[in-house]
């Protein structure tokens, strides 16, 4: 039987993890990312994430637990950086008067990251079908031929993707 911690006990537990492992986590992330400032930011984000999700009461390997959370944050950070780079490259190709303001760029980038997060939760084939239909404008029959799957499979993947996107709204 699992014993649940009270919120106060959970915060004490997280405080202990912070005191004992924060320095180590900053150093680990800093080495991995080759940037002390980014390592410190993501270490802090790791502990903030812990505040929203209580650690298991019988945590035996705290560094492994913290590393798992931190790796997810690193992956999100790198994905966001890739999206930002691609977006800025696309903007650079626009003529000067068409350039959005800094605020508009940030809003678009945040929206792109949210869309990426939502689509990343789909199975790979459903995501591929959805992107071919929505971004490339391919008809379902062309997608079926391109991917070597049946038309009914394409439709099933589209229904799954569309339901997932609607649920995310």
Phi, psi and omega in degrees: 000131182275133178264124180273141177274149172286162177303321180295319179294321179296317179294323176296317179299315179294320176300319177295317177299319180298310181299319185278330191235355183301311181301316179298316182294319177300314180297317181297313180293321180298318177295315183296323184260354182057036179203114182296320182294315179293322176300317179294319179298314183287331174296316178298316178299326178299315181287328174296319178298322178298325180298329178277341181227110182299138177292153177300144184295336182250046183293112183261332183237077185298324181292322177296320179296312179296321179297320179299314179296314182297321179298321177296320178292322177297315179300317178297318179297315181293321177297316179297319179297320178296317178297318181297317179298314179297319180295315180294326176294320177294321178294323181297334180280347180280150174294154186309313182295340181273355183294129176286161177290167179300321179295317178296321178298317180295318178297317179295317180297317177299319179295316178300319179295320179294317177299316179300318179298317181294313182292331179294341179278350179279154170301150187304315183292320178296319178297317180297314178299314181300314182292322177297322180285315187277319182271317182270347178070022181286140173289157184305320181297321178293321178297317179301313180295317182297318184267353180068038178233166182284160177298322180293327177292319176301313180298319180296318178295321179294318178298315178301312182296315180294319177298319179298315179295319178296319179295328180289338178286000000 
